[in-house]
Structure formats: C-alpha cells, structure tokens
C-alpha cells in the first residue's frame, strides 16, 4: 500500500512542477536565456529524487566542446539520470516526443528526435545534430539505438556517430570530443540488485511506459552508477566505425566494473 501512496504523491508533484516549468522554459527558449539550459537540469534533479533514484558519479565530464556523449541505454530513466547530472540535450527516438510529461520536457530541452525508420529524414536530422554540436551544446547519444537489459550492452550503431563527422565537414570546428559514459542500476533499497532483479530498472521490449514507471516508483530507492570514461578526439579524418567500436568497448568495461562494484574509470 505504501508503494501506491508514494506513486500517487510522486506523480502529483511531477505533474504540478511540470505545469509550472513548461511555460517558464518556453519563455527562456524564446528569449535565449541561460535558464533554458539550467531549468531542465533542475527538473530532472527533482524527478530523480521523487523516483527514488540515488545517483553516484564516477569520473567527470570533460570541459572540451563540442562534446558528444556516447552512453549505454537501459531505461527511459536514463534521461532523468543524465539530465540531473549535467546540462545536456538528447538525441532521442521519435516516439519519445509522444511520451506523457517526459516528451513535453524533452521538446523544450531541445532534444533532437530521430526517425531511424525513415532514411529520407536522416540527412536533416544529422544536420540539426551537427549544428547543435557546432554551437557547443552537449549532445547525448544512446549509441545502442534501443534499450538493453542493464546487465550487458548491445552493439553500438556506428552510423549514429555520423552526426559528429558531419559537424566537422560542414562547420569550421576542427574536432568533436566523444566521451563514453556508462549507466548502471546496481542496488534497490541498499541491496545488490543482481541480474535477476535488473528488470526493476530496465525497460526493454514492448512494455508500456506508465506500468514501468509505476513499478519503479513502488520499489523506492534505486542506486544508479554513472561513470565518465576516457574521451577521444574525433577529427575530420576520423573513422566513425572505429570511434563507435572504441566507445562500445569502453562503455562495456565501465558497465561491468560498476555492476561488480569496482571503481576504475576507463
């Protein structure tokens, strides 16, 4: 019963805060205020606390710009986690734009929605990502292209790194820094989650958003490890396939270390 009460309270607060934040963020975007970058982070920080996500950060985000973050993807909650850690924007699948609450905020956070099934739009989307990188916005790429089970990662889609290559070709910037980031859900109520309980956080397959949100809220405290790894400079002569494979290797190693309780950043 307590879990359902907590669910009702959290959803009510998130909806109320969002109703206040959305018009303010819209105005900040129109006026091009610095608040447009900071407000989403404040919202995600509050949402993380209400969801019971306890975020532990290892390593640090590099100060280099342009910066592309290459991360693994476990759940919709990854967006809340990374959004609470830094002022970032996301390269997200087009379905996210239709999500309740999260979709509205994602649009006002200037996320780039990618329709991977429509190659006719890929060039326009790549151009938009390139422009954002050139403007020194920090862009987060979930390089697997979908969510995994949280125990391992799926092969990175190297084609998704093409936006960084395009940014180099179409703008005056000389390089884009690509930094690997791993997201690991490790504990629930302070106890090791284990492979068999990773589904509490993992959102895979055709599961609807709201039932999974409800399950996570009912569970309460979930620990999340966010590890920043060794970045690489991607130049105009760089190989997107090579950088994709390298980021996959580093993210996989960091994920394994977080799940095993080790703290060495790669």
C-alpha positions as CSV (number, residue, x, y, z in Angstrom):
1,X,0.0,0.0,0.0
2,X,2.8,2.4,0.9
3,X,4.2,1.9,-2.6
4,X,1.0,3.0,-4.2
5,X,0.7,6.1,-1.9
6,X,4.3,7.0,-2.9
7,X,3.4,6.6,-6.5
8,X,0.4,8.9,-6.3
9,X,2.4,11.6,-4.4
10,X,5.3,11.4,-6.8
11,X,3.1,11.6,-9.9
12,X,1.1,14.5,-8.5
13,X,4.2,16.5,-7.6
14,X,5.9,15.8,-11.0
15,X,2.7,17.0,-12.9
16,X,2.4,20.1,-10.8
17,X,6.1,21.1,-11.1
18,X,6.0,20.4,-14.9
19,X,3.0,22.6,-15.3
20,X,5.0,25.5,-13.8
21,X,8.3,24.6,-15.5
22,X,7.0,24.3,-19.1
23,X,5.9,27.9,-19.7
24,X,9.0,29.3,-18.0
25,X,11.2,27.1,-20.1
26,X,9.3,28.1,-23.3
27,X,9.8,31.7,-22.4
28,X,13.5,31.1,-21.7
29,X,13.9,29.5,-25.1
30,X,12.3,32.4,-26.9
31,X,14.5,34.9,-25.1
32,X,17.6,32.6,-25.4
33,X,18.3,32.9,-21.7
34,X,20.9,30.8,-19.9
35,X,18.0,29.5,-17.8
36,X,16.9,27.3,-20.8
37,X,19.9,25.1,-20.1
38,X,19.7,25.1,-16.3
39,X,16.0,24.6,-15.8
40,X,15.8,21.1,-17.3
41,X,18.6,20.0,-15.0
42,X,16.7,21.3,-12.0
43,X,13.6,19.4,-13.2
44,X,15.5,16.2,-13.7
45,X,17.1,16.5,-10.3
46,X,13.7,16.8,-8.6
47,X,12.3,14.0,-10.8
48,X,15.2,11.7,-9.8
49,X,14.6,12.3,-6.1
50,X,10.8,11.7,-6.5
51,X,11.5,8.5,-8.5
52,X,13.9,7.3,-5.7
53,X,16.9,7.4,-8.0
54,X,20.1,7.8,-6.0
55,X,22.8,8.9,-8.4
56,X,26.5,8.2,-7.8
57,X,29.0,9.8,-10.2
58,X,32.5,8.5,-11.0
59,X,34.9,10.4,-13.1
60,X,33.9,13.7,-14.7
61,X,32.5,15.2,-17.8
62,X,35.4,16.8,-19.8
63,X,35.2,20.6,-20.4
64,X,36.0,20.2,-24.1
65,X,33.5,21.4,-26.6
66,X,32.0,20.3,-29.0
67,X,31.1,17.3,-26.9
68,X,29.2,14.2,-27.8
69,X,28.4,11.8,-25.0
70,X,28.2,8.1,-26.1
71,X,26.2,6.2,-23.5
72,X,24.5,2.8,-23.0
73,X,20.8,2.7,-22.7
74,X,18.8,0.8,-20.0
75,X,15.6,2.7,-19.5
76,X,13.7,5.9,-20.0
77,X,15.0,6.8,-16.6
78,X,18.5,7.2,-18.1
79,X,17.3,10.5,-19.4
80,X,16.3,11.7,-15.9
81,X,19.7,10.5,-14.6
82,X,21.9,12.2,-17.2
83,X,19.6,15.2,-17.2
84,X,20.2,15.6,-13.5
85,X,24.0,15.2,-13.8
86,X,24.7,17.9,-16.5
87,X,23.1,20.5,-18.8
88,X,22.7,18.2,-21.8
89,X,20.4,17.6,-24.7
90,X,19.5,14.2,-26.1
91,X,19.4,12.5,-29.5
92,X,16.2,10.5,-28.9
93,X,14.0,8.2,-30.9
94,X,10.9,9.9,-32.4
95,X,8.5,8.0,-30.1
96,X,9.8,9.9,-27.1
97,X,8.2,13.1,-28.3
98,X,4.8,11.5,-27.6
99,X,5.5,10.4,-24.1
100,X,3.4,12.0,-21.3
101,X,5.3,14.7,-19.4
102,X,8.8,13.4,-20.4
103,X,8.1,14.1,-24.1
104,X,6.9,17.7,-23.5
105,X,10.0,18.5,-21.4
106,X,12.3,16.7,-24.0
107,X,11.0,19.0,-26.7
108,X,11.6,22.1,-24.5
109,X,15.0,20.7,-23.7
110,X,15.7,20.9,-27.4
111,X,16.2,17.2,-27.9
112,X,16.7,16.0,-31.5
113,X,14.2,13.3,-32.4
114,X,15.5,10.8,-34.8
115,X,13.2,8.7,-37.1
116,X,15.5,5.8,-37.8
117,X,13.0,4.0,-40.0
118,X,12.7,7.0,-42.4
119,X,16.0,7.4,-44.3
120,X,14.6,10.5,-46.1
121,X,14.8,12.4,-42.9
122,X,18.2,11.2,-41.7
123,X,20.1,13.9,-43.5
124,X,18.0,16.7,-42.0
125,X,18.3,15.2,-38.5
126,X,22.1,14.8,-38.9
127,X,22.3,18.4,-39.9
128,X,20.4,19.5,-36.8
129,X,22.7,17.5,-34.6
130,X,25.8,18.9,-36.4
131,X,24.5,22.4,-35.8
132,X,23.9,21.8,-32.1
133,X,27.4,20.3,-31.7
134,X,28.9,23.3,-33.5
135,X,27.0,25.6,-31.1
136,X,28.8,23.8,-28.2
137,X,25.6,22.1,-27.0
138,X,26.4,18.8,-25.2
139,X,24.6,16.1,-27.0
140,X,23.9,12.6,-25.6
141,X,23.8,9.7,-28.0
142,X,22.4,6.4,-26.8
143,X,24.6,4.5,-29.2
144,X,22.9,1.1,-29.0
145,X,19.8,2.6,-30.7
146,X,17.5,0.9,-28.2
147,X,17.4,-0.2,-24.5
148,X,19.3,-3.3,-23.2
149,X,18.7,-5.4,-20.1
150,X,21.2,-3.4,-17.9
151,X,23.5,-6.4,-17.5
152,X,25.3,-6.1,-20.8
153,X,25.3,-3.7,-23.7
154,X,24.2,-4.1,-27.3
155,X,26.5,-3.4,-30.2
156,X,26.8,0.3,-30.8
157,X,25.3,1.5,-34.1
158,X,28.3,3.3,-35.6
159,X,26.1,5.1,-38.2
160,X,24.8,7.2,-35.3
161,X,28.3,8.8,-35.0
162,X,27.9,10.2,-38.5
163,X,26.5,13.5,-37.0
164,X,29.9,14.2,-35.4
165,X,31.5,13.6,-38.7
166,X,29.0,15.9,-40.4
167,X,29.6,18.7,-37.9
168,X,33.3,18.6,-38.8
169,X,32.6,18.7,-42.5
170,X,30.0,21.4,-42.5
171,X,31.3,23.8,-39.9
172,X,34.6,25.4,-39.0
173,X,35.3,23.3,-36.0
174,X,38.4,21.1,-36.1
175,X,37.3,18.2,-33.9
176,X,34.5,16.8,-31.7
177,X,35.3,15.2,-28.4
178,X,33.5,11.9,-27.9
179,X,33.3,10.7,-24.3
180,X,32.0,7.3,-23.2
181,X,29.5,7.1,-20.3
182,X,28.1,4.0,-18.6
183,X,24.8,3.9,-16.7
184,X,24.4,1.0,-14.3
185,X,21.5,0.3,-11.9
186,X,23.2,-1.5,-9.1
187,X,21.1,-1.6,-5.9
188,X,17.5,-1.5,-4.7
189,X,16.8,-0.5,-1.1
190,X,20.5,-0.6,-0.5
191,X,20.8,-4.3,-1.5
192,X,22.7,-5.5,-4.6
193,X,20.2,-5.7,-7.4
194,X,21.7,-8.7,-9.2
195,X,20.9,-9.9,-12.8
196,X,17.5,-11.3,-11.8
197,X,16.3,-8.0,-10.4
198,X,17.7,-5.7,-13.0
199,X,14.3,-5.7,-14.7
200,X,13.1,-3.3,-11.9
201,X,15.0,-0.6,-13.7
202,X,15.5,-2.0,-17.2
203,X,12.8,-1.0,-19.8
204,X,13.0,-3.4,-22.7
205,X,10.8,-4.9,-25.3
206,X,7.3,-3.6,-25.8
207,X,6.5,-2.7,-22.2
208,X,4.4,0.4,-21.9
209,X,6.0,3.4,-20.2
210,X,3.4,4.0,-17.5
211,X,3.4,0.5,-16.0
212,X,7.1,0.5,-15.8
213,X,7.1,4.0,-14.2
214,X,4.6,2.7,-11.6
215,X,6.8,-0.3,-10.8
216,X,9.9,1.8,-10.3
217,X,8.1,4.2,-8.1
218,X,6.6,1.5,-6.0
219,X,10.0,-0.1,-5.4
220,X,11.5,3.1,-4.0
221,X,15.3,3.7,-3.6
222,X,17.4,2.6,-6.6
223,X,21.1,3.3,-6.9
224,X,22.5,4.4,-10.2
225,X,26.2,4.5,-11.1
226,X,27.2,7.0,-13.8
227,X,30.8,6.6,-14.9
228,X,32.6,9.0,-17.2
229,X,35.3,7.4,-19.3
230,X,38.4,8.5,-21.3
231,X,37.4,10.7,-24.2
232,X,38.6,10.7,-27.7
233,X,39.1,13.5,-30.2
234,X,37.2,12.8,-33.4
235,X,38.7,14.7,-36.4
236,X,37.7,15.2,-40.0
237,X,39.9,12.3,-41.0
238,X,38.4,10.1,-38.2
239,X,36.7,6.8,-38.8
240,X,33.1,6.7,-37.3
241,X,33.2,2.9,-37.2
242,X,36.4,2.9,-35.3
243,X,35.3,5.5,-32.8
244,X,32.0,3.7,-32.4
245,X,33.7,0.4,-31.6
246,X,36.1,2.1,-29.2
247,X,33.3,3.8,-27.3
248,X,31.4,0.5,-27.2
249,X,34.5,-1.3,-25.7
250,X,35.0,1.4,-23.0
251,X,31.3,1.7,-22.0
252,X,31.1,-2.1,-21.8
253,X,34.1,-2.2,-19.5
254,X,32.8,0.6,-17.3
255,X,29.4,-1.0,-17.0
256,X,31.0,-4.4,-16.0
257,X,33.1,-2.6,-13.3
258,X,30.1,-0.7,-11.9
259,X,28.0,-3.9,-11.7
260,X,30.9,-5.7,-10.0
261,X,31.4,-2.8,-7.5
262,X,34.8,-1.7,-8.9
263,X,35.6,2.0,-9.4
264,X,38.3,2.2,-12.1
265,X,37.3,4.7,-14.9
266,X,38.4,3.8,-18.4
